[in-house]
Amino acid sequence: MKKLKMVNNIRAQLIDLTPVLQSQGRRRSLSFKLFLALCLNLVIAPTVLAATGGTISRVNAYAIGLLGLVTVGLAIYLMMVMLQPERF
């Protein structure tokens, strides 16, 4: 129960940061995008760990969460390349 409250607190903090990040007019750097991905992984990894029933280790849950983020990111990038090839 304590972990669930901590995860909900992290989610609320990330939601509070969203308008600030969207208001920036400049392009975000790669390091900032990686930082956001790792923060998002803090929300995803406990969900993965809970879904497996604790049969995998915490390190494996974080690795699976990060792998999922990379997979979704590549899928979005490839769809954009297919739909708007003139931009690339």
Secondary structure, 3 states (H helix, E strand, C coil): CHHHHHHHHHHHHHHHHHHHHHHCCCCCCHHHHHHHHHHHHHHHHHHHHHHCCCCCCHHHHHHHHHHHHHHHHHHHHHHHHHHCHHHC
